Amino acid sequence: MSGTRVVFSCDGDYTVTGDGAVACAGTWMAQVMPAPFDISQIDPAVWWGHFGAGFMIIASFFVMGRKIKAIIGVVK
Protein backbone atom coordinates (compact mmCIF):
# COMPACT_ATOMS: atom_id res chain seq x y z
CA MET A 1 0.00 0.00 0.00
CA SER A 2 2.82 2.41 -0.67
CA GLY A 3 1.56 5.77 -1.84
CA THR A 4 -2.02 5.07 -0.75
CA ARG A 5 -3.43 7.60 1.68
CA VAL A 6 -5.73 6.34 4.41
CA VAL A 7 -7.65 7.99 7.21
CA PHE A 8 -8.72 6.22 10.36
CA SER A 9 -12.23 6.58 11.71
CA CYS A 10 -14.00 5.16 14.72
CA ASP A 11 -17.48 3.64 14.64
CA GLY A 12 -17.97 4.52 18.33
CA ASP A 13 -17.20 7.48 20.56
CA TYR A 14 -13.78 9.11 20.76
CA THR A 15 -12.17 9.70 24.13
CA VAL A 16 -8.91 11.40 24.99
CA THR A 17 -6.82 9.66 27.61
CA GLY A 18 -4.80 11.42 30.28
CA ASP A 19 -1.61 11.32 28.22
CA GLY A 20 -3.34 12.89 25.18
CA ALA A 21 -3.86 9.73 23.13
CA VAL A 22 -7.16 9.25 21.32
CA ALA A 23 -9.07 6.08 22.19
CA CYS A 24 -12.01 4.58 20.33
CA ALA A 25 -14.97 2.98 22.12
CA GLY A 26 -15.72 0.86 19.02
CA THR A 27 -13.34 -0.33 16.32
CA TRP A 28 -10.90 1.69 14.24
CA MET A 29 -11.50 1.51 10.49
CA ALA A 30 -9.06 2.51 7.74
CA GLN A 31 -10.65 4.25 4.76
CA VAL A 32 -8.75 4.95 1.55
CA MET A 33 -8.61 8.64 0.68
CA PRO A 34 -8.93 9.72 -2.95
CA ALA A 35 -5.96 11.39 -4.59
CA PRO A 36 -5.85 15.16 -4.11
CA PHE A 37 -6.93 17.35 -7.02
CA ASP A 38 -4.19 18.05 -9.52
CA ILE A 39 -4.76 20.72 -12.18
CA SER A 40 -2.44 18.90 -14.59
CA GLN A 41 -4.96 16.04 -14.86
CA ILE A 42 -7.44 18.25 -16.72
CA ASP A 43 -7.42 17.91 -20.51
CA PRO A 44 -6.82 21.39 -22.04
CA ALA A 45 -9.48 20.82 -24.71
CA VAL A 46 -12.08 20.02 -22.04
CA TRP A 47 -10.98 23.02 -19.94
CA TRP A 48 -11.33 25.39 -22.90
CA GLY A 49 -14.71 23.86 -23.72
CA HIS A 50 -16.01 24.53 -20.22
CA PHE A 51 -14.52 28.03 -20.22
CA GLY A 52 -16.15 28.78 -23.57
CA ALA A 53 -19.53 27.47 -22.40
CA GLY A 54 -19.40 29.67 -19.30
CA PHE A 55 -18.37 32.66 -21.38
CA MET A 56 -21.26 32.07 -23.80
CA ILE A 57 -23.76 31.97 -20.93
CA ILE A 58 -22.56 35.33 -19.60
CA ALA A 59 -22.33 36.81 -23.10
CA SER A 60 -25.89 35.75 -23.94
CA PHE A 61 -27.26 37.59 -20.89
CA PHE A 62 -25.20 40.64 -21.84
CA VAL A 63 -26.54 40.62 -25.40
CA MET A 64 -30.14 40.08 -24.24
CA GLY A 65 -29.79 42.98 -21.83
CA ARG A 66 -28.53 45.27 -24.58
CA LYS A 67 -31.40 44.27 -26.88
CA ILE A 68 -34.00 44.76 -24.13
CA LYS A 69 -32.52 48.18 -23.40
CA ALA A 70 -32.78 49.09 -27.09
CA ILE A 71 -36.40 47.89 -27.28
CA ILE A 72 -37.32 49.90 -24.17
CA GLY A 73 -35.64 52.94 -25.72
CA VAL A 74 -37.73 52.57 -28.88
CA VAL A 75 -40.97 52.13 -26.92
CA LYS A 76 -40.35 55.28 -24.87
Contact map, one row per residue, 1 for C-alpha under 8 A:
1111000000000000000000000000000000000000000000000000000000000000000000000000
1111000000000000000000000000000000000000000000000000000000000000000000000000
1111100000000000000000000000000000000000000000000000000000000000000000000000
1111110000000000000000000000000110000000000000000000000000000000000000000000
0011111000000000000000000000000111100000000000000000000000000000000000000000
0001111100000000000000000000011110000000000000000000000000000000000000000000
0000111110000000000000000000011110000000000000000000000000000000000000000000
0000011111000000000000000001111000000000000000000000000000000000000000000000
0000001111100000000000000001111000000000000000000000000000000000000000000000
0000000111111100000000011111100000000000000000000000000000000000000000000000
0000000011111000000000011111100000000000000000000000000000000000000000000000
0000000001111100000000011110000000000000000000000000000000000000000000000000
0000000001111110000000011100000000000000000000000000000000000000000000000000
0000000001011111000001111000000000000000000000000000000000000000000000000000
0000000000001111100001111000000000000000000000000000000000000000000000000000
0000000000000111111111100000000000000000000000000000000000000000000000000000
0000000000000011111111100000000000000000000000000000000000000000000000000000
0000000000000001111110000000000000000000000000000000000000000000000000000000
0000000000000001111110000000000000000000000000000000000000000000000000000000
0000000000000001111111000000000000000000000000000000000000000000000000000000
0000000000000001111111100000000000000000000000000000000000000000000000000000
0000000000000111100111110000000000000000000000000000000000000000000000000000
0000000000000111100011111000000000000000000000000000000000000000000000000000
0000000001111110000001111111000000000000000000000000000000000000000000000000
0000000001111110000000111110000000000000000000000000000000000000000000000000
0000000001111000000000011111000000000000000000000000000000000000000000000000
0000000001110000000000011111100000000000000000000000000000000000000000000000
0000000111100000000000010111110000000000000000000000000000000000000000000000
0000000111100000000000000011111000000000000000000000000000000000000000000000
0000011110000000000000000001111100000000000000000000000000000000000000000000
0000011110000000000000000000111110000000000000000000000000000000000000000000
0001111000000000000000000000011111000000000000000000000000000000000000000000
0001111000000000000000000000001111100000000000000000000000000000000000000000
0000100000000000000000000000000111110000000000000000000000000000000000000000
0000100000000000000000000000000011111000000000000000000000000000000000000000
0000000000000000000000000000000001111100000000000000000000000000000000000000
0000000000000000000000000000000000111110000000000000000000000000000000000000
0000000000000000000000000000000000011111110000000000000000000000000000000000
0000000000000000000000000000000000001111110000000000000000000000000000000000
0000000000000000000000000000000000000111111000000000000000000000000000000000
0000000000000000000000000000000000000111111000000000000000000000000000000000
0000000000000000000000000000000000000111111101100000000000000000000000000000
0000000000000000000000000000000000000001111111100000000000000000000000000000
0000000000000000000000000000000000000000011111110000000000000000000000000000
0000000000000000000000000000000000000000001111111000000000000000000000000000
0000000000000000000000000000000000000000011111111100000000000000000000000000
0000000000000000000000000000000000000000011111111110000000000000000000000000
0000000000000000000000000000000000000000000111111111000000000000000000000000
0000000000000000000000000000000000000000000011111111100000000000000000000000
0000000000000000000000000000000000000000000001111111110000000000000000000000
0000000000000000000000000000000000000000000000111111111000000000000000000000
0000000000000000000000000000000000000000000000011111111100000000000000000000
0000000000000000000000000000000000000000000000001111111110000000000000000000
0000000000000000000000000000000000000000000000000111111111000000000000000000
0000000000000000000000000000000000000000000000000011111111100000000000000000
0000000000000000000000000000000000000000000000000001111111110000000000000000
0000000000000000000000000000000000000000000000000000111111111000000000000000
0000000000000000000000000000000000000000000000000000011111111100000000000000
0000000000000000000000000000000000000000000000000000001111111110000000000000
0000000000000000000000000000000000000000000000000000000111111111000000000000
0000000000000000000000000000000000000000000000000000000011111111100000000000
0000000000000000000000000000000000000000000000000000000001111111110000000000
0000000000000000000000000000000000000000000000000000000000111111111000000000
0000000000000000000000000000000000000000000000000000000000011111111100000000
0000000000000000000000000000000000000000000000000000000000001111111110000000
0000000000000000000000000000000000000000000000000000000000000111111111000000
0000000000000000000000000000000000000000000000000000000000000011111111100000
0000000000000000000000000000000000000000000000000000000000000001111111110000
0000000000000000000000000000000000000000000000000000000000000000111111111000
0000000000000000000000000000000000000000000000000000000000000000011111111100
0000000000000000000000000000000000000000000000000000000000000000001111111110
0000000000000000000000000000000000000000000000000000000000000000000111111111
0000000000000000000000000000000000000000000000000000000000000000000011111111
0000000000000000000000000000000000000000000000000000000000000000000001111111
0000000000000000000000000000000000000000000000000000000000000000000000111111
0000000000000000000000000000000000000000000000000000000000000000000000011111
